[in-house]
Amino acid sequence: MSDIDIDFYESEDPIWNPALLAIPMPGIRKMVNLAATMEDVIHLSIGQPDLLAPRHVVDATVDALHAGQTGYTMDAGLPELLEALADYYGERYQRTLLPENILVTTGATEAIYLALTSTSAPGREFIVPDPAFMLYAPLIRMNGGSVKSIATRAEHNHQLDPQEVIDAMDQNTCAVVLNSPSNPTGTVYPRETIEAIVEEAAYRGIYVISDEVYDHLVYDGKPFPSVLSCCSDLDHVMVVSSFSKTFSMAGMRVGWLIASQGAIRKLRRYHMFTTTVANTPCQWAGVAALKGERTFVNDMLAEYSRRRDRLVELVDQTPYLTGYKPEGAFYMFPSLPEGINGNNVALRLLKETGVCTIPGQTFGDSCGNALRISYSTSIDRIEAAFERMIPWMEKQDFA
Ligand SMILES: Cc1ncc(COP(=O)(O)O)c(C=O)c1O
């Protein structure tokens, strides 16, 4: 790809912990940095909602600041937010959660960091779908654990075969990492898939670490099968989510982790040694988000659903791209013909048409011939991007 990034991980300087070698050069950064040097770029690369956070949420942040809420909260999180989250989940999934089952973190990112780095160790294996959100594998590998990938394919809507996951479990398996709706595929796993994996994992004493940050972005009126609604107890699950996507609060950095009280006690201590506590005024914003009216979420869902439908049509009209209908999040992960290098295609697309997508390889080894397309941008922009991409693809010879 381009050489515009300075790759410090590959530097010879002995100061760096060799574990940093597990962190790849992020494909997203490469593309976005290159795009920043160009004019007239259309981004289909965006990983956060393009809508403003709801007004009452912003007001709650400002009010908290004016009220002097600028100190640390309790280590587990602001008590009012822990209560609000317990009530919200209790109502959503009809199961009793106590504030002691929840740890408030600096975005879902910290929750994922805590979950993976507190369990990964040499000799331990983690089953991870491929493609997957790019944080999981490096965090596992940095701490000595290994990744067993389960490849999914565009032709099957990137659905995970639960039996394949179960067959991959052995005496070294420490955890299965799930992310539904998925970044980068937008795939939502059906209840049967989640139930089969959760049940077998619990039986074998294996954890299921479930990243549910897109849990409200599920289209076509379908229910969302959370791991929390598929497990009888919390003994072998850690569920992660945040306000980033649902309320367009990505920069406010508030997320959480839900687990058994014993696991939360352990992770609370680790959290204190990691980030101390999450941002205090933004935790008040979170209380307002959970307790306030939800028209924002419904409007966002309706808008993204329209964009998704249009994107499906456009990908269908694009030579060499095999798409499918993603059921959640705001991504599609279409594939190019087998053997075609997605890195080269993404780079050439950017340089020759000004359309910025993310190469599939960013999300796993099995996806070298894919592109991640985000529809977190207006329908006009999506259409303008394909007005450039379709004629460009027509000129290629990828057969
Ligand atoms: C699957 C997934 N998990 C976690 C995150 C990070 O979320 P947060 O902003 O809450 O740290 C993202 C952000 O793009 C994501 O796509």
The ligand as an ORCA input file, in Angstrom:
! r2SCAN-3c Opt
* xyz 0 1
  C     -17.297     -3.708     16.707
  C     -16.821     -2.519     17.451
  N     -16.539     -2.650     18.751
  C     -16.094     -1.598     19.478
  C     -15.905     -0.367     18.907
  C     -15.396      0.751     19.736
  O     -16.461      1.388     20.393
  P     -16.238      2.572     21.412
  O     -16.302      3.857     20.653
  O     -17.379      2.452     22.372
  O     -14.924      2.373     22.078
  C     -16.178     -0.183     17.551
  C     -15.944      1.120     16.897
  O     -15.916      1.263     15.713
  C     -16.649     -1.292     16.804
  O     -16.935     -1.178     15.503
*
